[in-house]
C-alpha cells in the first residue's frame, strides 16, 4: 500500500510506504476514513474538506488534545492547592492499584 | 705395623641367618566386586533412580497443571474486576474533573475548553484516556508508583 498522496515527502517519493494503521492499529478507522475522504476529494480540496476527519486522525495518532486536557487539569489542581482551596483528603483523587 | 693392629675389631656383618627378604611384591586392595558386578550395579541404580525421578516428575507435572488450571480459571474474573474498577475510576475522574473545573470559564467536562477530543464519534462513545488523563487527579506519589512500575517489579 502506498501512502504517497496522503503523506508526501522526499522519503516517500523514493521508498514505498510499508507501515500504516491498517495493520490492526488503534487508529485504523480514523486513518481509512481520512484516506477515503482524500481519495474522494483529491489532495488539495481534501485538505479543506476533510479537516475534521484529519483532526480526529491526528488526535488518535498524537493524543495531543488529551494531553492538553491533562495539562490544563493539573495546572488548575495545582493552582487550587496553592490557593488553599483544596485541603487534606480533597486534594487528590487517586485510582486504585492495577486498574489501568 | 703389626704391633699397631693388635686390638680385635668387630666388623659390621649381616645378622645370623641372613637379612629378611625384601617385600617387593604389590599388595592390592581387597576387591569386593568384580568389574561386571560394578557395571550391573551402575545400571541397576540408574534404572532405580530413573524410576524415582519419573515418580517425582509426574507429581510436579500434576502440580503444574493444577496451578495453570487455577490461573486460567481465575483470569477472567481478575480481568473483569480490573475492567470494572477502570470504568468506576473513569466515572470518579469525570466527577473530579467536573468538581475541579467548575470555575474555569469555557470548560466542559470531557473536552478541551469546549472542544471535543474526537469530533466525529457519537456522543456516547467511550474515548479511552491516555495514562496522563487517567492519572490527572492523582497524588504524585501514586502517579510515580504506577508510572515507574517497571523499575520496581
gemmi code that builds the backbone of each chain (N, CA, C; Angstrom):
import gemmi

chains = {
    "A": [
        ("UNK", (0.833, -1.192, 0.000), (0.000, 0.000, 0.000), (0.872, 1.248, 0.000)),
        ("UNK", (0.505, 2.172, -0.860), (1.291, 3.406, -0.927), (0.572, 4.517, -0.170)),
        ("UNK", (1.317, 5.307, 0.534), (0.681, 6.383, 1.295), (1.018, 7.730, 0.699)),
        ("UNK", (1.482, 7.737, -0.587), (2.145, 8.951, -1.040), (1.243, 10.178, -1.190)),
        ("UNK", (0.013, 10.132, -1.708), (-0.679, 11.423, -1.771), (-1.108, 11.891, -0.389)),
        ("UNK", (-1.275, 10.909, 0.458), (-1.791, 11.160, 1.789), (-0.729, 11.795, 2.668)),
        ("UNK", (0.475, 11.320, 2.508), (1.584, 11.893, 3.266), (2.768, 11.923, 2.314)),
        ("UNK", (3.228, 13.102, 1.914), (4.248, 13.150, 0.871), (5.470, 13.885, 1.364)),
        ("UNK", (6.616, 13.262, 1.154), (7.893, 13.884, 1.496), (8.918, 13.249, 0.567)),
        ("UNK", (10.132, 13.810, 0.472), (11.154, 13.175, -0.385), (11.360, 11.702, -0.043)),
        ("UNK", (11.158, 11.352, 1.193), (11.388, 9.950, 1.584), (10.303, 9.044, 1.025)),
        ("UNK", (9.053, 9.525, 1.027), (8.013, 8.664, 0.451), (8.133, 8.614, -1.059)),
        ("UNK", (8.800, 9.615, -1.671), (8.968, 9.559, -3.117), (9.963, 8.475, -3.522)),
        ("UNK", (10.974, 8.236, -2.706), (11.968, 7.239, -3.116), (11.703, 5.881, -2.494)),
        ("UNK", (10.808, 5.790, -1.545), (10.550, 4.481, -0.956), (9.060, 4.196, -0.971)),
        ("UNK", (8.713, 2.966, -0.722), (7.313, 2.609, -0.618), (6.872, 2.693, 0.821)),
        ("UNK", (5.590, 3.015, 1.001), (5.082, 3.039, 2.365), (4.816, 1.624, 2.834)),
        ("UNK", (5.415, 1.239, 3.890), (5.274, -0.151, 4.308), (4.502, -0.298, 5.605)),
        ("UNK", (4.333, 0.802, 6.335), (3.608, 0.706, 7.604), (2.404, 1.621, 7.561)),
        ("UNK", (1.314, 1.150, 8.084), (0.157, 2.020, 8.214), (-0.660, 1.520, 9.397)),
        ("UNK", (-1.685, 2.268, 9.718), (-2.518, 1.838, 10.842), (-3.456, 0.711, 10.452)),
        ("UNK", (-3.448, 0.353, 9.166), (-4.373, -0.692, 8.745), (-3.956, -2.066, 9.239)),
        ("UNK", (-2.753, -2.155, 9.777), (-2.333, -3.438, 10.343), (-2.866, -3.539, 11.763)),
        ("UNK", (-4.168, -3.439, 11.871), (-4.872, -3.562, 13.142), (-4.353, -2.605, 14.201)),
        ("UNK", (-4.048, -1.389, 13.745), (-3.606, -0.394, 14.713), (-4.790, 0.215, 15.432)),
        ("UNK", (-4.475, 1.068, 16.399), (-5.514, 1.702, 17.196), (-6.307, 2.687, 16.333)),
        ("UNK", (-5.611, 3.329, 15.363), (-6.227, 4.395, 14.599), (-6.696, 3.902, 13.235)),
        ("UNK", (-7.001, 2.620, 13.133), (-7.387, 2.049, 11.846), (-8.554, 2.797, 11.209)),
        ("UNK", (-9.599, 2.994, 11.987), (-10.807, 3.605, 11.423), (-10.558, 5.050, 10.994)),
        ("UNK", (-9.884, 5.790, 11.882), (-9.642, 7.200, 11.574), (-8.807, 7.334, 10.303)),
        ("UNK", (-7.800, 6.476, 10.180), (-6.912, 6.592, 9.034), (-7.638, 6.250, 7.744)),
        ("UNK", (-8.384, 5.146, 7.750), (-9.035, 4.746, 6.490), (-10.109, 5.752, 6.117)),
        ("UNK", (-10.727, 6.360, 7.127), (-11.734, 7.369, 6.836), (-11.087, 8.580, 6.161)),
        ("UNK", (-9.947, 8.980, 6.682), (-9.240, 10.130, 6.104), (-8.759, 9.804, 4.702)),
        ("UNK", (-8.247, 8.601, 4.498), (-7.749, 8.246, 3.165), (-8.890, 8.143, 2.166)),
        ("UNK", (-10.032, 7.606, 2.599), (-11.199, 7.559, 1.714), (-11.626, 8.969, 1.334)),
        ("UNK", (-11.611, 9.847, 2.318), (-12.014, 11.237, 2.067), (-11.066, 11.893, 1.083)),
        ("UNK", (-9.776, 11.679, 1.282), (-8.796, 12.263, 0.368), (-8.976, 11.696, -1.027)),
        ("UNK", (-9.306, 10.413, -1.097), (-9.488, 9.797, -2.402), (-10.679, 10.421, -3.115)),
        ("UNK", (-11.708, 10.746, -2.336), (-12.898, 11.323, -2.950), (-12.653, 12.758, -3.402)),
        ("UNK", (-11.942, 13.548, -2.600), (-11.831, 14.979, -2.902), (-10.503, 15.365, -3.537)),
        ("UNK", (-9.539, 14.466, -3.514), (-8.225, 14.840, -4.014), (-7.441, 15.533, -2.932)),
        ("UNK", (-6.167, 15.698, -3.175), (-5.296, 16.167, -2.096), (-5.594, 17.617, -1.703)),
        ("UNK", (-5.724, 18.498, -2.718), (-5.824, 19.916, -2.386), (-7.174, 20.264, -1.767)),
        ("UNK", (-8.267, 19.819, -2.410), (-9.573, 20.110, -1.832), (-9.797, 19.285, -0.570)),
        ("UNK", (-9.212, 18.088, -0.577), (-9.396, 17.198, 0.570), (-8.879, 17.800, 1.851)),
        ("UNK", (-7.781, 18.527, 1.746), (-7.206, 19.132, 2.956), (-8.211, 20.029, 3.651)),
        ("UNK", (-9.022, 20.721, 2.845), (-10.024, 21.605, 3.428), (-11.260, 20.821, 3.840)),
        ("UNK", (-11.716, 19.956, 2.913), (-12.977, 19.257, 3.151), (-12.861, 18.230, 4.271)),
        ("UNK", (-11.685, 17.635, 4.398), (-11.545, 16.549, 5.372), (-10.873, 17.028, 6.644)),
        ("UNK", (-10.981, 18.320, 6.923), (-10.229, 18.853, 8.072), (-10.630, 18.191, 9.375)),
        ("UNK", (-11.942, 18.010, 9.555), (-12.405, 17.376, 10.800), (-11.901, 15.951, 10.909)),
        ("UNK", (-11.998, 15.246, 9.801), (-11.531, 13.845, 9.800), (-10.040, 13.803, 10.085)),
        ("UNK", (-9.326, 14.763, 9.476), (-7.880, 14.794, 9.749), (-7.611, 15.078, 11.218)),
        ("UNK", (-8.387, 15.973, 11.798), (-8.149, 16.282, 13.213), (-8.371, 15.059, 14.096)),
        ("UNK", (-9.398, 14.289, 13.759), (-9.619, 13.057, 14.527), (-8.439, 12.113, 14.381)),
        ("UNK", (-7.972, 11.978, 13.145), (-6.846, 11.083, 12.909), (-5.595, 11.586, 13.628)),
        ("UNK", (-5.398, 12.892, 13.555), (-4.240, 13.493, 14.214), (-4.302, 13.285, 15.726)),
        ("UNK", (-5.486, 13.440, 16.263), (-5.666, 13.251, 17.697), (-5.372, 11.797, 18.094)),
        ("UNK", (-5.850, 10.878, 17.243), (-5.616, 9.468, 17.547), (-4.127, 9.157, 17.495)),
        ("UNK", (-3.458, 9.773, 16.524), (-2.029, 9.486, 16.364), (-1.202, 10.110, 17.487)),
        ("UNK", (-1.531, 11.338, 17.854), (-0.634, 12.061, 18.762), (-1.165, 12.223, 20.178)),
        ("UNK", (-2.484, 12.076, 20.379), (-3.103, 12.263, 21.696), (-2.850, 13.665, 22.249)),
        ("UNK", (-2.697, 14.633, 21.339), (-2.342, 15.974, 21.796), (-3.424, 16.597, 22.667)),
        ("UNK", (-4.681, 16.449, 22.186), (-5.756, 17.106, 22.913), (-5.926, 16.496, 24.301)),
        ("UNK", (-5.815, 15.179, 24.355), (-5.947, 14.532, 25.660), (-4.825, 14.998, 26.586)),
        ("UNK", (-3.642, 15.145, 26.024), (-2.538, 15.592, 26.868), (-2.729, 17.040, 27.309)),
        ("UNK", (-3.259, 17.862, 26.392), (-3.512, 19.254, 26.760), (-4.562, 19.334, 27.865)),
        ("UNK", (-5.559, 18.453, 27.733), (-6.579, 18.393, 28.782), (-5.944, 18.082, 30.141)),
        ("UNK", (-5.046, 17.114, 30.114), (-4.365, 16.747, 31.361), (-3.564, 17.917, 31.912)),
        ("UNK", (-2.867, 18.618, 31.003), (-2.052, 19.749, 31.459), (-2.932, 20.808, 32.109)),
        ("UNK", (-4.076, 21.103, 31.445), (-4.962, 22.139, 31.987), (-5.500, 21.729, 33.351)),
        ("UNK", (-5.881, 20.430, 33.454), (-6.459, 19.984, 34.722), (-5.422, 20.006, 35.827)),
        ("UNK", (-4.206, 19.591, 35.493), (-3.183, 19.564, 36.541), (-2.822, 20.981, 36.979)),
        ("UNK", (-2.753, 21.867, 35.990), (-2.431, 23.257, 36.340), (-3.497, 23.818, 37.286)),
        ("UNK", (-4.756, 23.542, 36.913), (-5.859, 24.039, 37.738), (-5.800, 23.438, 39.137)),
        ("UNK", (-5.500, 22.149, 39.218), (-5.469, 21.495, 40.535), (-4.308, 22.052, 41.373)),
        ("UNK", (-3.159, 22.203, 40.734), (-2.020, 22.750, 41.479), (-2.312, 24.164, 41.964)),
        ("UNK", (-3.005, 24.916, 41.081), (-3.335, 26.293, 41.467), (-4.280, 26.302, 42.664)),
        ("UNK", (-5.282, 25.427, 42.606), (-6.245, 25.403, 43.716), (-5.585, 24.948, 45.007)),
        ("UNK", (-4.639, 24.007, 44.886), (-3.942, 23.560, 46.099), (-3.081, 24.693, 46.659)),
        ("UNK", (-2.422, 25.405, 45.735), (-1.578, 26.512, 46.189), (-2.418, 27.618, 46.825)),
        ("UNK", (-3.632, 27.817, 46.274), (-4.516, 28.827, 46.859), (-5.110, 28.385, 48.192)),
        ("UNK", (-5.030, 27.079, 48.465), (-5.605, 26.592, 49.708), (-7.068, 26.221, 49.586)),
        ("UNK", (-7.579, 26.135, 48.328), (-8.986, 25.754, 48.169), (-9.187, 24.276, 48.426)),
        ("UNK", (-8.202, 23.466, 48.030), (-8.279, 22.019, 48.264), (-7.353, 21.690, 49.418)),
        ("UNK", (-7.930, 20.998, 50.396), (-7.115, 20.689, 51.579), (-7.273, 19.233, 51.956)),
        ("UNK", (-6.262, 18.693, 52.602), (-6.345, 17.355, 53.190), (-6.658, 16.280, 52.172)),
        ("UNK", (-7.726, 15.495, 52.444), (-8.067, 14.370, 51.586), (-8.724, 14.809, 50.281)),
        ("UNK", (-9.145, 16.072, 50.188), (-9.802, 16.523, 48.965), (-8.812, 16.908, 47.870)),
        ("UNK", (-7.523, 16.894, 48.222), (-6.537, 17.350, 47.252), (-6.556, 16.504, 45.997)),
        ("UNK", (-6.524, 15.173, 46.176), (-6.336, 14.297, 45.021), (-7.389, 13.202, 44.991)),
        ("UNK", (-7.620, 12.669, 43.792), (-8.482, 11.504, 43.607), (-7.620, 10.417, 42.986)),
        ("UNK", (-7.086, 9.524, 43.801), (-6.158, 8.521, 43.277), (-6.897, 7.251, 42.903)),
        ("UNK", (-6.600, 6.713, 41.733), (-7.211, 5.428, 41.372), (-6.597, 4.285, 42.160)),
        ("UNK", (-7.318, 3.155, 42.168), (-6.777, 2.001, 42.869), (-5.659, 1.370, 42.054)),
        ("UNK", (-4.848, 0.614, 42.726), (-3.717, -0.032, 42.059), (-4.244, -1.047, 41.044)),
        ("UNK", (-3.529, -1.175, 39.926), (-3.811, -2.195, 38.911), (-5.097, -1.961, 38.142)),
        ("UNK", (-5.650, -0.752, 38.201), (-6.879, -0.537, 37.439), (-6.578, 0.012, 36.053)),
        ("UNK", (-5.370, 0.433, 35.811), (-5.035, 0.913, 34.459), (-3.925, 0.064, 33.897)),
    ],
    "B": [
        ("UNK", (104.302, -52.278, 61.907), (102.887, -52.084, 61.631), (102.044, -53.144, 62.324)),
        ("UNK", (102.500, -54.363, 62.444), (101.717, -55.463, 63.045), (101.395, -55.172, 64.484)),
        ("UNK", (102.313, -54.450, 65.182), (102.032, -54.114, 66.590), (100.843, -53.173, 66.730)),
        ("UNK", (100.700, -52.297, 65.809), (99.615, -51.317, 65.906), (98.246, -51.935, 65.716)),
        ("UNK", (98.136, -53.106, 65.122), (96.826, -53.691, 64.831), (96.485, -54.846, 65.765)),
        ("UNK", (96.893, -54.740, 67.019), (96.647, -55.841, 67.950), (95.185, -55.912, 68.390)),
        ("UNK", (94.487, -54.739, 68.510), (93.114, -54.688, 69.038), (92.180, -55.485, 68.121)),
        ("UNK", (91.286, -56.314, 68.778), (90.324, -57.089, 67.974), (89.137, -56.167, 67.616)),
        ("UNK", (88.876, -55.988, 66.389), (87.771, -55.089, 65.964), (86.582, -55.918, 65.506)),
        ("UNK", (85.359, -55.333, 65.816), (84.138, -56.062, 65.439), (83.663, -55.539, 64.089)),
        ("UNK", (83.491, -56.425, 63.174), (83.100, -55.985, 61.837), (81.585, -56.009, 61.704)),
        ("UNK", (80.980, -55.031, 61.012), (79.537, -54.957, 60.774), (79.170, -56.041, 59.783)),
        ("UNK", (78.321, -56.961, 60.235), (78.022, -58.097, 59.389), (76.519, -58.326, 59.369)),
        ("UNK", (75.945, -59.082, 58.409), (74.524, -59.435, 58.431), (74.169, -60.244, 59.666)),
        ("UNK", (72.891, -60.123, 60.151), (72.503, -60.910, 61.317), (72.611, -62.406, 61.011)),
        ("UNK", (72.664, -63.199, 62.042), (72.776, -64.637, 61.788), (71.544, -65.163, 61.055)),
        ("UNK", (71.754, -65.924, 60.077), (70.636, -66.413, 59.260), (70.360, -65.524, 58.060)),
        ("UNK", (71.051, -64.415, 58.015), (70.909, -63.533, 56.845), (69.794, -62.493, 57.013)),
        ("UNK", (69.767, -61.523, 56.097), (68.719, -60.490, 56.118), (67.368, -61.091, 55.778)),
        ("UNK", (66.261, -60.352, 56.247), (64.915, -60.777, 55.840), (64.735, -60.464, 54.355)),
        ("UNK", (63.866, -61.225, 53.719), (63.665, -60.923, 52.286), (62.941, -59.561, 52.100)),
        ("UNK", (63.325, -58.853, 51.071), (62.721, -57.540, 50.806), (61.317, -57.731, 50.204)),
        ("UNK", (60.221, -57.087, 50.822), (58.871, -57.269, 50.246), (58.682, -56.379, 49.020)),
        ("UNK", (58.974, -56.934, 47.917), (58.863, -56.128, 46.688), (57.576, -56.393, 45.930)),
        ("UNK", (56.770, -57.370, 46.395), (55.564, -57.704, 45.620), (54.456, -56.678, 45.900)),
        ("UNK", (53.603, -56.320, 44.886), (52.498, -55.371, 45.044), (51.446, -55.990, 45.952)),
        ("UNK", (50.886, -55.154, 46.881), (49.803, -55.655, 47.729), (48.524, -54.964, 47.310)),
        ("UNK", (47.700, -55.564, 46.489), (46.484, -54.901, 46.028), (45.424, -54.857, 47.114)),
        ("UNK", (44.535, -53.797, 47.024), (43.424, -53.702, 47.987), (42.472, -54.866, 47.779)),
        ("UNK", (41.708, -55.099, 48.840), (40.789, -56.224, 48.735), (39.640, -55.865, 47.795)),
        ("UNK", (39.292, -56.702, 46.870), (38.242, -56.405, 45.893), (36.939, -57.021, 46.325)),
        ("UNK", (35.942, -56.097, 46.535), (34.622, -56.596, 46.942), (33.779, -56.992, 45.743)),
        ("UNK", (33.958, -56.228, 44.622), (33.128, -56.511, 43.447), (34.015, -56.747, 42.259)),
        ("UNK", (33.522, -57.551, 41.389), (34.222, -57.698, 40.119), (33.760, -56.597, 39.173)),
        ("UNK", (34.423, -56.457, 38.057), (34.065, -55.413, 37.103), (32.650, -55.568, 36.599)),
        ("UNK", (32.257, -56.767, 36.264), (30.910, -56.985, 35.726), (29.851, -56.620, 36.751)),
        ("UNK", (30.134, -56.965, 38.040), (29.164, -56.604, 39.091), (29.015, -55.091, 39.174)),
        ("UNK", (30.171, -54.375, 39.038), (30.109, -52.908, 39.097), (29.212, -52.358, 37.990)),
        ("UNK", (29.433, -52.875, 36.767), (28.589, -52.417, 35.652), (27.123, -52.687, 35.953)),
        ("UNK", (26.856, -53.901, 36.408), (25.466, -54.273, 36.690), (24.885, -53.374, 37.778)),
        ("UNK", (25.694, -53.089, 38.812), (25.213, -52.211, 39.879), (24.917, -50.824, 39.361)),
        ("UNK", (25.802, -50.326, 38.512), (25.601, -48.979, 37.948), (24.289, -48.915, 37.188)),
        ("UNK", (24.107, -49.927, 36.318), (22.884, -49.924, 35.511), (21.652, -50.054, 36.406)),
        ("UNK", (21.734, -50.934, 37.386), (20.592, -51.115, 38.278), (20.253, -49.851, 39.031)),
        ("UNK", (21.259, -49.184, 39.576), (20.998, -47.951, 40.330), (20.423, -46.877, 39.426)),
        ("UNK", (20.965, -46.792, 38.206), (20.452, -45.778, 37.282), (18.979, -46.017, 36.988)),
        ("UNK", (18.648, -47.291, 36.759), (17.239, -47.583, 36.461), (16.355, -47.236, 37.663)),
        ("UNK", (16.842, -47.591, 38.837), (16.080, -47.240, 40.040), (15.911, -45.737, 40.165)),
        ("UNK", (16.991, -44.991, 39.902), (16.926, -43.537, 40.033), (15.974, -42.948, 39.009)),
        ("UNK", (16.020, -43.508, 37.790), (15.113, -43.003, 36.756), (13.666, -43.220, 37.184)),
        ("UNK", (13.420, -44.367, 37.772), (12.059, -44.653, 38.240), (11.609, -43.620, 39.284)),
        ("UNK", (12.484, -43.389, 40.254), (12.125, -42.414, 41.296), (11.952, -41.014, 40.705)),
        ("UNK", (12.863, -40.664, 39.783), (12.792, -39.350, 39.142), (11.459, -39.176, 38.432)),
        ("UNK", (11.063, -40.257, 37.750), (9.810, -40.201, 36.998), (8.616, -40.012, 37.932)),
        ("UNK", (8.638, -40.732, 39.054), (7.554, -40.547, 40.020), (7.453, -39.074, 40.424)),
        ("UNK", (8.604, -38.501, 40.740), (8.631, -37.108, 41.190), (8.188, -36.163, 40.083)),
        ("UNK", (8.702, -36.444, 38.855), (8.366, -35.562, 37.740), (6.874, -35.589, 37.472)),
        ("UNK", (6.267, -36.752, 37.560), (4.818, -36.838, 37.337), (4.069, -36.004, 38.365)),
        ("UNK", (4.535, -36.082, 39.591), (3.882, -35.299, 40.643), (3.991, -33.805, 40.353)),
        ("UNK", (5.201, -33.406, 39.955), (5.403, -31.979, 39.683), (4.549, -31.540, 38.502)),
        ("UNK", (4.500, -32.397, 37.475), (3.669, -32.067, 36.316), (2.214, -31.870, 36.733)),
        ("UNK", (1.749, -32.756, 37.595), (0.372, -32.640, 38.067), (0.162, -31.303, 38.774)),
        ("UNK", (1.129, -30.944, 39.596), (1.008, -29.671, 40.307), (0.986, -28.504, 39.326)),
        ("UNK", (1.835, -28.607, 38.309), (1.877, -27.509, 37.335), (0.546, -27.378, 36.608)),
        ("UNK", (-0.009, -28.516, 36.200), (-1.311, -28.487, 35.514), (-2.358, -27.871, 36.424)),
        ("UNK", (-2.295, -28.264, 37.687), (-3.253, -27.738, 38.660), (-3.127, -26.227, 38.778)),
        ("UNK", (-1.867, -25.779, 38.871), (-1.615, -24.346, 39.019), (-2.090, -23.590, 37.790)),
        ("UNK", (-1.756, -24.145, 36.611), (-2.142, -23.483, 35.368), (-3.658, -23.416, 35.262)),
        ("UNK", (-4.319, -24.508, 35.592), (-5.783, -24.505, 35.516), (-6.366, -23.448, 36.436)),
        ("UNK", (-5.797, -23.366, 37.640), (-6.323, -22.376, 38.578), (-6.151, -20.973, 38.026)),
        ("UNK", (-4.966, -20.729, 37.450), (-4.722, -19.382, 36.927), (-5.682, -19.074, 35.790)),
        ("UNK", (-5.859, -20.074, 34.892), (-6.754, -19.836, 33.764), (-8.184, -19.665, 34.237)),
        ("UNK", (-8.542, -20.381, 35.305), (-9.902, -20.251, 35.804), (-10.129, -18.879, 36.413)),
        ("UNK", (-9.112, -18.353, 37.080), (-9.298, -17.109, 37.817), (-9.058, -15.886, 36.938)),
        ("UNK", (-8.421, -16.086, 35.762), (-8.020, -14.951, 34.933), (-9.199, -14.096, 34.480)),
        ("UNK", (-10.275, -14.707, 33.955), (-11.397, -13.853, 33.521), (-11.956, -13.006, 34.648)),
        ("UNK", (-11.980, -13.574, 35.841), (-12.516, -12.801, 36.957), (-11.623, -11.605, 37.266)),
        ("UNK", (-10.306, -11.859, 37.269), (-9.389, -10.742, 37.538), (-9.528, -9.665, 36.475)),
        ("UNK", (-9.653, -10.136, 35.213), (-9.797, -9.191, 34.108), (-11.068, -8.369, 34.264)),
        ("UNK", (-12.157, -9.070, 34.603), (-13.434, -8.368, 34.757), (-13.364, -7.381, 35.912)),
        ("UNK", (-12.711, -7.795, 36.984), (-12.578, -6.890, 38.131), (-11.778, -5.660, 37.751)),
        ("UNK", (-10.717, -5.886, 36.946), (-9.899, -4.749, 36.537), (-10.715, -3.803, 35.674)),
        ("UNK", (-11.463, -4.377, 34.714), (-12.267, -3.530, 33.835), (-13.321, -2.762, 34.630)),
        ("UNK", (-13.900, -3.448, 35.605), (-14.929, -2.812, 36.419), (-14.337, -1.625, 37.185)),
        ("UNK", (-13.169, -1.858, 37.757), (-12.521, -0.790, 38.514), (-12.129, 0.354, 37.590)),
        ("UNK", (-11.704, -0.012, 36.368), (-11.327, 1.005, 35.374), (-12.511, 1.909, 35.065)),
        ("UNK", (-13.656, 1.280, 34.779), (-14.833, 2.085, 34.444), (-15.280, 2.928, 35.629)),
        ("UNK", (-15.228, 2.333, 36.824), (-15.598, 3.101, 38.013), (-14.687, 4.314, 38.167)),
        ("UNK", (-13.405, 4.097, 37.914), (-12.462, 5.191, 38.074), (-12.701, 6.267, 37.020)),
        ("UNK", (-13.128, 5.849, 35.816), (-13.455, 6.846, 34.795), (-14.570, 7.759, 35.293)),
        ("UNK", (-15.562, 7.148, 35.941), (-16.648, 7.978, 36.497), (-16.122, 8.892, 37.586)),
        ("UNK", (-15.266, 8.332, 38.444), (-14.715, 9.162, 39.527), (-13.898, 10.314, 38.946)),
        ("UNK", (-13.141, 10.004, 37.878), (-12.350, 11.051, 37.234), (-13.264, 12.128, 36.652)),
        ("UNK", (-14.368, 11.669, 36.032), (-15.299, 12.634, 35.446), (-15.849, 13.556, 36.531)),
        ("UNK", (-16.261, 12.956, 37.640), (-16.810, 13.769, 38.720), (-15.755, 14.702, 39.288)),
        ("UNK", (-14.532, 14.179, 39.425), (-13.464, 15.026, 39.958), (-13.186, 16.189, 39.019)),
        ("UNK", (-13.236, 15.882, 37.708), (-12.986, 16.943, 36.738), (-14.078, 18.008, 36.807)),
        ("UNK", (-15.334, 17.546, 36.906), (-16.434, 18.500, 36.996), (-16.275, 19.375, 38.241)),
        ("UNK", (-15.902, 18.733, 39.348), (-15.744, 19.475, 40.589), (-14.579, 20.455, 40.496)),
        ("UNK", (-13.503, 19.992, 39.850), (-12.283, 20.806, 39.813), (-12.431, 22.003, 38.887)),
        ("UNK", (-13.019, 21.755, 37.681), (-13.004, 22.780, 36.648), (-14.299, 23.592, 36.591)),
        ("UNK", (-15.099, 23.552, 37.657), (-16.386, 24.245, 37.565), (-16.219, 25.757, 37.475)),
        ("UNK", (-15.107, 26.272, 37.990), (-14.911, 27.723, 37.946), (-14.135, 28.186, 36.719)),
        ("UNK", (-13.632, 27.240, 35.950), (-12.842, 27.633, 34.783), (-13.785, 28.021, 33.654)),
        ("UNK", (-13.683, 29.238, 33.115), (-14.600, 29.645, 32.055), (-14.356, 28.858, 30.775)),
        ("UNK", (-15.469, 28.407, 30.155), (-15.380, 27.730, 28.866), (-15.048, 26.254, 28.939)),
        ("UNK", (-14.873, 25.739, 30.136), (-14.508, 24.324, 30.240), (-15.745, 23.464, 30.330)),
        ("UNK", (-15.775, 22.424, 29.489), (-16.816, 21.412, 29.612), (-16.143, 20.094, 29.928)),
        ("UNK", (-16.837, 19.295, 30.724), (-16.236, 18.018, 31.132), (-16.064, 17.119, 29.918)),
        ("UNK", (-14.891, 16.523, 29.784), (-14.613, 15.620, 28.674), (-14.126, 16.323, 27.420)),
        ("UNK", (-13.949, 17.636, 27.497), (-13.480, 18.371, 26.315), (-12.300, 19.243, 26.716)),
        ("UNK", (-11.656, 19.820, 25.702), (-10.595, 20.774, 25.981), (-11.148, 22.164, 25.727)),
        ("UNK", (-11.559, 22.846, 26.737), (-12.218, 24.158, 26.658), (-13.357, 24.124, 25.650)),
        ("UNK", (-14.223, 23.139, 25.773), (-15.383, 23.050, 24.899), (-15.125, 22.337, 23.587)),
        ("UNK", (-13.861, 22.045, 23.299), (-13.531, 21.383, 22.040), (-13.440, 19.878, 22.292)),
        ("UNK", (-14.303, 19.083, 21.647), (-14.273, 17.648, 21.955), (-12.976, 16.992, 21.488)),
        ("UNK", (-12.614, 15.919, 22.169), (-11.368, 15.245, 21.814), (-11.463, 14.649, 20.420)),
        ("UNK", (-12.552, 13.906, 20.179), (-12.817, 13.386, 18.825), (-14.099, 14.034, 18.333)),
        ("UNK", (-14.050, 14.593, 17.126), (-15.201, 15.364, 16.669), (-16.265, 14.483, 16.052)),
        ("UNK", (-15.851, 13.382, 15.430), (-16.789, 12.633, 14.584), (-17.262, 11.336, 15.211)),
        ("UNK", (-16.977, 11.109, 16.477), (-17.506, 9.894, 17.097), (-18.839, 10.240, 17.760)),
        ("UNK", (-19.742, 9.251, 17.878), (-21.021, 9.519, 18.550), (-20.821, 9.948, 19.993)),
        ("UNK", (-21.848, 10.607, 20.519), (-21.743, 11.201, 21.856), (-21.430, 10.179, 22.946)),
        ("UNK", (-22.008, 8.973, 22.805), (-21.876, 8.015, 23.911), (-20.692, 7.080, 23.739)),
        ("UNK", (-19.792, 7.388, 22.814), (-18.624, 6.519, 22.646), (-17.663, 6.708, 23.816)),
        ("UNK", (-17.080, 5.593, 24.234), (-16.069, 5.685, 25.291), (-14.733, 6.034, 24.657)),
        ("UNK", (-14.249, 7.228, 24.947), (-12.917, 7.623, 24.500), (-11.941, 7.239, 25.608)),
        ("UNK", (-11.085, 6.299, 25.296), (-10.204, 5.811, 26.357), (-9.145, 6.854, 26.683)),
        ("UNK", (-8.965, 7.150, 27.951), (-7.991, 8.172, 28.312), (-6.571, 7.647, 28.175)),
        ("UNK", (-5.644, 8.582, 27.922), (-4.235, 8.191, 27.982), (-3.841, 8.142, 29.460)),
        ("UNK", (-2.654, 7.659, 29.705), (-2.217, 7.488, 31.096), (-2.315, 8.792, 31.883)),
        ("UNK", (-1.838, 9.878, 31.255), (-1.805, 11.161, 31.963), (-3.197, 11.611, 32.367)),
        ("UNK", (-4.143, 11.359, 31.435), (-5.501, 11.780, 31.713), (-6.095, 10.937, 32.845)),
        ("UNK", (-5.829, 9.640, 32.775), (-6.388, 8.738, 33.784), (-5.849, 9.085, 35.159)),
        ("UNK", (-4.586, 9.454, 35.206), (-3.958, 9.768, 36.482), (-3.880, 11.278, 36.725)),
        ("UNK", (-4.740, 12.049, 36.039), (-4.612, 13.504, 36.116), (-4.861, 14.024, 37.524)),
        ("UNK", (-5.769, 13.369, 38.256), (-6.156, 13.900, 39.572), (-5.445, 13.166, 40.691)),
        ("UNK", (-4.346, 12.511, 40.348), (-3.719, 11.599, 41.293), (-2.656, 12.285, 42.124)),
        ("UNK", (-2.548, 11.786, 43.330), (-1.418, 12.136, 44.185), (-0.102, 11.790, 43.463)),
        ("UNK", (0.878, 12.699, 43.441), (2.120, 12.411, 42.714), (2.802, 11.110, 43.158)),
        ("UNK", (2.679, 10.783, 44.428), (3.304, 9.542, 44.897), (2.703, 8.340, 44.171)),
        ("UNK", (1.369, 8.302, 44.084), (0.709, 7.199, 43.388), (1.016, 7.229, 41.897)),
        ("UNK", (1.098, 8.425, 41.386), (1.448, 8.587, 39.967), (2.778, 7.912, 39.680)),
        ("UNK", (3.791, 8.264, 40.448), (5.110, 7.713, 40.152), (5.165, 6.225, 40.447)),
        ("UNK", (4.383, 5.804, 41.440), (4.343, 4.370, 41.742), (3.837, 3.594, 40.530)),
        ("UNK", (2.825, 4.174, 39.827), (2.297, 3.480, 38.660), (3.181, 3.698, 37.434)),
        ("UNK", (3.661, 4.941, 37.245), (4.377, 5.264, 36.011), (5.686, 4.499, 35.919)),
        ("UNK", (6.347, 4.297, 37.055), (7.647, 3.612, 37.028), (7.540, 2.223, 37.604)),
        ("UNK", (6.417, 1.568, 37.326), (6.187, 0.243, 37.913), (7.216, -0.761, 37.397)),
        ("UNK", (7.728, -0.502, 36.188), (8.691, -1.452, 35.622), (10.023, -1.375, 36.341)),
        ("UNK", (10.307, -0.229, 36.924), (11.561, -0.130, 37.668), (11.450, -0.833, 39.011)),
        ("UNK", (10.210, -1.034, 39.434), (10.009, -1.603, 40.767), (9.753, -3.095, 40.726)),
        ("UNK", (9.310, -3.608, 39.577), (8.957, -5.024, 39.541), (9.940, -5.814, 38.701)),
    ],
}
model = gemmi.Model(1)
for chain_id, residues in chains.items():
    chain = gemmi.Chain(chain_id)
    for i, (resn, *xyz) in enumerate(residues, 1):
        res = gemmi.Residue()
        res.name, res.seqid = resn, gemmi.SeqId(i, " ")
        for name, pos in zip(("N", "CA", "C"), xyz):
            atom = gemmi.Atom()
            atom.name, atom.element = name, gemmi.Element(name[0])
            atom.pos, atom.b_iso = gemmi.Position(*pos), 0.0
            res.add_atom(atom)
        chain.add_residue(res)
    model.add_chain(chain)
structure = gemmi.Structure()
structure.add_model(model)
structure.setup_entities()
